Amino acid sequence: MSVSTIVIIIVIVLFLLIILPMAIKVVQEYERGVIFRLGRLTGAKGPGLFLIIPIFDRMVKVDLRVVTLDVPPQDVITKDNVTVKVNAVVYFRVVDPQNSVVKVLDHIRATSQIAQTTLRNVLGQVELDELLASREKLNQMLQKIIDEYTEPWGVKVTTVNIKDVELPEAMRRSMAAQAEAERERRAKIIHADGEFQASERLAQAGAVISRDPTTLQLRYLQTMTEIASEKSTTIIFPFPIEMLRAFGGMYNQAKSSPPVEEKPSAPPQ
């Protein structure tokens, strides 16, 4: 074997050692390889092992896993002119690897900017009470709007959650005072309802007693039993007015009846 042949073989081996690593590509199950041939898009390949043409082909890896994006706190002026700071979290993933590479420079950064802008715009159209009470509805609205923007990029926004709403200190004190006043109002209403129901029951009991005075005597005896069971040094005996009326009736009857004449006794024999 001549020296020139050996040199050619060595050159070929070195060329293969350099070219093969450039031609063999491996992508994971959660990745796709977007292939460009001389600058023209040829498609996405993977997962697994495949070959490309070195020098002519270029591959861009795209991750298909769900990305968790923290939206930094945004200063939002609500519809009722209250300034709050709101942050959120966005969950999205790439569903079209080709569009995520061709139609946007950095789909993660672009999604972050769209999320921040949409958060300020949407929450600026609602009042503070709705922001605090209807988060689920606002989350769905944000998800729908952001997803419409990112759909041409091959990005699917699955979930948007408002994490925290930071209120000014003065607004916190006002809301605490309002909540305290609301609790007091409810307590007074409940107390008034209880008094009203008790008065109705007492009126019904009075009607029953007026129809049958015996029930008052039974209630009197029951009260005496309850007093006797208590360990007290002072006992107050209630005296029903009806009993006074009964004694008064007996007195009047005795007063109005004629006196009984006594018969003279027979003289002794």
C-alpha positions, 0 to 999 in steps of 0.5 A, a space after each residue: 500500500 502506497 503512502 498516498 493511499 494511506 493518507 487518503 484513508 486517513 483523510 476519509 476517516 478523519 472526515 467521517 469522524 468529524 461529519 458523523 457527529 454533525 449528521 447524527 441527531 438525537 432528541 428526547 421524547 419531550 423535544 422536537 427538532 425543527 430542520 432548516 435546509 439552506 435556510 428553508 424549513 423542511 419540517 420537525 423530526 423526533 423523538 429519537 435518532 435521525 440523520 441530517 445533512 451536515 453543513 446544509 441542514 441546521 436543527 433547532 430543538 424545541 421543548 414541548 413540556 409545560 412551562 410555568 411562567 411567573 408574571 411579575 407584580 403589575 400596578 393596576 388601576 381598577 374601574 373604581 380608581 383603586 391602585 393595586 398590585 397584582 401578580 399571576 402565574 401562566 402555564 403554557 406549552 408548545 403545540 406546533 414546534 415549527 410556528 414557535 421557531 418561525 413566527 416568533 423570536 422567543 416564544 417564552 419572552 413574548 408570552 410573558 409580555 403578552 401576559 403582563 399587558 393583558 393582566 393590566 388591561 383586563 383587571 383595569 376594566 373591573 371593580 375592586 370587589 369583582 377582582 377580589 370575589 370573582 377570580 375564577 371568572 377573571 382567570 378564565 377571561 385572561 386565559 382565553 385572551 392570552 391564548 388568542 394572542 399566542 395561538 399563531 405562535 404555536 403556543 397553547 396557554 392552558 391555565 392562568 391564575 391570579 396569585 396575589 392582590 396587594 391592597 394599599 394600607 388605607 384600603 385594608 383599614 377601610 375594608 376591615 372597618 366595613 367588614 366589622 360594621 357588616 358583622 355588627 349589622 347581621 348580629 343586630 338583625 339576628 337579635 331582633 329576629 330572635 326577640 320578634 319570634 320570642 314575642 310571638 311565642 309569648 303572645 301565643 302562650 298568653 292567649 292559651 293562658 287566657 283561655 284556660 287559667 288552669 295552665 297558669 297554675 301549672 306554670 306556677 307549680 313548675 316555676 316553684 319546682 325549678 326554684 326549689 332545685 336551685 341552691 340559693 339563699 333568697 327565694 322569690 315566690 311569684 303570686 299570680 294575679 289570677 289567684 288574687 282575683 279568685 280570692 277577691 271573688 270569694 270575698 265578694 261572694 261571702 260579703 253579698 250573701 245574707 247572714 245565716 240566722 241562728 235558731 234558738 236552742 230549746 230550754 232545758 227540761 
